[in-house]
Amino acid sequence: MQEILDKQDLEKLENFIGYGREDAKIIFFDLEEAGGGLENLKTRISIKEYKFLDCKRFHLDHFEHKKPYKLHSDNPDYKVNFQSVWKFMSYMMLRLDNVPNKQIFENNSIVLRNYQNNRLGTKNKDGETLLTEIFPIPCSNLKCWGTKDSDYTKIIPSYKSKTEYQTQVLDKRIEIFRNLLDSKKFSANAIICYGKTHWKEFKRFFKELDVEFEEKELSKNYQVGNLLNGKKVFLIPFLGNGQVSYKFLDELVNEIRESYAT
């Protein structure tokens, strides 16, 4: 018999904010949480404090041991493998901290690997990022409502399709992030939304938060808008799959630095 998530379970999943700190310096914004499946959802529901997770601890304690490669490790001598999106995020954060390129990539990129492993999306004292999404329930891909082994129309009968889920959850997500932006702990210098194919969705989301975007040009085109507190929201290409270069990320880092003073 197919297991069904109850209303309380669903509310918990939909209130998930992201990996990292509420007082993050930089917020990385994606469209949808990846992964999913019934066992994945049950693991998430079992976590008592679920709104903000520590990326390293969540994956290492619950899922990383099941993989043939490690993106995180508690062994300080282990050189973790890169996850492509996390690699570019880590690079940007190191450059914002004024770490030179040469230092980032020397010795088999150990500085970059260590940032991904120990600081990106973490809640510890060295954490300075929040990794989040518009749509919080993880799926195997953007078109699928579930995974190949878990049909969410059966597990989550409240929504008959992915379109229905996205339409109904959008207002709740906008309100969650409005509350985050209004909180005393919010201190992000910039929000970075990545994935050019998702710009339409990002614009619709941030329009409800009174953000209007304008086109800018570096070595790649991007768009930027202002939150009511003056902090900037950037729309950039996807972090991976050859969509960005380190040159472009360095240029973007300079733009973010300039926005600190505005």
N, C-alpha and C positions, 0 to 999 in steps of 0.2 A: 504493500500500500504506500502511495506517494506521501511523503511528509509535507505538511503545510505549515508555513510560518504564520504565527498569529499577529494581531495588530500591534502588540507591544514589541515583538521582534522586528517588525517592519519599521516601526517608528525609530527604533534604535539604529537600524541600518541607514535610514534616511537622514538622521541627525549627525552622521559622521562628518567631521570637518576635514581632517587630513593628518598627515605625518609631520610632526614637528611641534613648534612652539607657537602659542597664541601671540607672543610678543616678538615674532620673527622679524628680522631685518628685511628679508626678501621673501615674497610669496610666489611660488611657481604654480600656475593655474592650467590644468588640463581639462579635457571635456568629460572623461569618464574613467572611473576606477577600473583597472584591468584585473583579469583572473576570474574568480567566481566559481560557481558550482555549489551544490548543497552543503558539502562538508566545509568548504571555505566560509560560507555564510554562517553555518553553525559555530565555527571557531570564532568568528567576529562577534556573534551574539553573546558568546560565553565570556567575553572580556568585560570586566566590570566598568572600568573607565574607558569608554570607547570613542568619545568625541575627538580627542587628540591622541594619536598613537606615536610611539617611538618607532621609526622605520626599521632600524637595525634590530631592536628587540622583537618587534612583531614578526618580521620575516625569519629571523634566526631561531626564535623560540618555537614558532608554529609551523613554518614551511621550508626554511632553508635546508634543513637536514634531509629533505626528500629529493633534493636536486643533485645532479652529478657534478655540479660546479658551485662555487660559493661566491655570492655577491657581498656577503658579510662574514666576519669571523671574529671570535674572541681571542684568537691567537695573534699576538702582536707581530709575529714573524711571518704570518701567512699573507701572501700578496693576493688580495681578492681580485676576482675577475670584474671587468667593467660591465655595467648595464649602460647601453649607449646614451639614453636620455640623462641618466644620473651623472654620467661622465661629463657631459657638457654643463650641467647645472653646477657640478663641483668645480669645474674650470672657471666658470663665471664668478663663483663665490671667492675662489682663491685670488682671482684678478682684482675683485673688489677689495680684497684685503691687501692688495699691492704686492702679492707674491709674484716674482718675475717668471716669465715663460720658461726660461732655462731651468729654474728650480722645480717647476711643476712637472717637467717631462724627463728630468734626469733620473738615472738609476731605475730604469723601467717604470717611470711615472709613479714612484712610490708615494710622493706627496699627494698626487691626485687620487690614487687608490685609497690612501688613508682618509682623505676627506670624505669620499663616498662611504667608506666603511664606518667611520666614527662620528661624523658631524652632519652629513646631509639628512635632513628630515628627522633629526633626533631631538629628544627633549632634555638631554643632559646640558651641563653648563656651557659646553662648547657649541651647542646647537644654535643656529641663527636663521633657519629657513622653515617654511611651511610648504608642503607639497599637497595640493588639493585639486578638486575637480568640481565641475558643475553637477554632474550626476554621480551619486555616491555608491550605488549598488554595483559591484564588479560583474562584468560580463566578459566573455571570451573575445568579442570583437564589437565594433561599433554598430553593426547591423543586427546582431543576435540578441534576443532577450533571454539570456542565460548562457549555457555552454552546450557542447554536443552531448553531454551526459546529464544535464539538468535543465529541463524546460521550465522556465520561471512562470509561465502561464499556469502551471500546475502547482508549483511551490508557493507562488505569490498570486493567488487568484484575484486579489484586489485589482490587478491590472491585467487586461486581456491582451495587451501588446506592449512592445517597447515604446511605441509612439504615445500610447495612453499613459504609461508610467512617466515618460519625460514631460508630457504636457501637465500632468497633475502635480508632479513633484517640483516643477520649476519655481512656482511662487514661494514654496516653503524654502527652497534653497536660497532664493534671493533674500528672503527675510533673515535666514541664518547668517548670511554674509553681511547684511546691513547691520545686524547686531554685533558682529565681529568688528566691523569698521568703526562702530560707535563705542566699542568697549574701551575702558581706560588702559587696558594692556596693549591695544593695537598700536604698533610703532613701526610698521613696515615702511621702508623707503621707496619701494616699488613693487608692483604686481606684474608678473611676466606671464602672459598667456601665449602658449606655443602651439603651433599647428595651423598653417594658413588655411587649410580646408575647414577649420572650425571658427574662423574669424566671424562668420555670420552669427553663430551661436553665442560667441563671446560678446559681440556688440549688442545683441538682444538682451543678454543677461545684464551687462553693465549699463545699458540705457535705463534700466529700472533703478540704477543707483546714480542716475543723473550724470553719466559719463558720455561725452561725445568724442569721437576719434578723428584725427587728421592724419593724412599720409605723410610719411617722411622717407628719406632715401639716404642710405649708407651704401656699403657694397651690396646690401640686400635691402629691398623695400620693407618698411615696417610701419605700424601706426601707433599713435600715442594719444592718450586722453588724460584728463585730470579728475581725480576724486574731489569731493567737496572740501576735504582738508588740504588740497593742493598736491597730494602725492600722486604719482603718475602710474598709469596702467599701460603697459606695452603689449602690442600684438605683434608677434614675430613668427617666422617659419618654424617648422617642427624641429625639435632638438634631436637630430639623428637622420639616418637614411640619406646622407649627403645634402641635406637641406640648408645647413649652416656651416660656416667655416670659422676657424679660430680668429681670423681677421675680423669677421663680422661681429663675433662675440666681444672682441676687444673694443671695437667701435661702440657697441651697445653698452658695455661697461662704462665707457667714458660719458655716454649720454645719461646713464643712471647716476653717475657721480655728480654731473652738473645739476641734475634734478634735486639733489640733496639740499642745495642752497635755496631752492625756490619754494 
